[in-house]
Amino acid sequence: MKDERNTYGMMNNKEHYQSLRLYLDSLEISEKALMKEILRLKAAETEDKIRKEEIMAQISHEIRTPLNIITNYTAMLEDEMAERGLLNEFNLFFKAIHKGSQRIIRTVDLILDYSRLESGLYQPSPEEFDVYYDALLPVILKYKDQAETKGLQVNCDITQAEKRRVYTDLYSVEQIFDQLLSNAVKFTFYGEIDISLKNVDNKIVVEIKDTGIGMSQKYLQDVFTPFLQEDRGYTRKFDGNGLGLPMAKKYCELNNIRMKIMSEKGKGTTVYLEFQN
């Protein structure tokens, strides 16, 4: 009886062992299959990114090439008109061509940049830099003449910022400031744009405040929706494509920068940026 129990136990253990072995084999097969699928998806993702980059490069080329031809011929024509003493007569036309060309190029750049952000093609390259001297000041100088032409006063206060160095992606921060300053100048007809850089709770905070047209509370809820503008249709007063704030928001999210917008219709807009490191 004892031998029978031992034999039964050995057979039972053998069956358990075989079952366990089959289970482990199946796990190994499943793991290999899973790794194979992960590698396949990774390759497909890489291929998809490369394809998207190629498409974007092609779009940029197809639009920039004819624009470059137009601007080059316009420059040649300007020189010829200047030699003939006719430049003043045609100056408005040349300015319109240059302005239109720059507007198209800016629109294309915005759309392509936003597409890269949406598809995950843009990867930040963190580095240490001074927020004011390396990122904010160059953008202020870029829009200074445009603001002065409109009679706007641009003020910048950095007296409350002993700490100004951050470790993040410089290009992203430049783009954030560019979109915000561009909007502030575009949507402000009179008054001023106040920019401040300060330290709050050991964090760097940038505030951009304008006395522009502001936004309604209803629109403010959807302000980060791409291509959406409060003033719509062919009769709208302002140029643009509704990508500035959505793109700035995307760059903030990529670099762990907190953005907050406060606005009141007819009174202006204030944007807060808080750097986390």
Buried (B, 14 or more C-beta within 10 A) or exposed (E): EEEEEEEEEEEEEEEEEEEEEEEEEEEEEEEEEEEEEEEEEEEEEEEEBEEBEEEBEEBBEEBBEEBEEBBEEBEEBBEEBEEEEEBEEBEEEBEEBBEEBEEBBBBBBBBBBBBBBBEEBBEBEEEEBEBBEBBBBEBBEBBBEBBEEEEBEBEBEBEEBEEBBBEBBBBBBBBBBBBBBBBBBBBBEEEBBBBBBBEEEEBBBBBBBBBBBBBEEEBBEEBBEBEBBBEEEEEEEEEBBBBBBBBBBBBBBBBEBEBEBEBEBEEBBBBBBBBEB
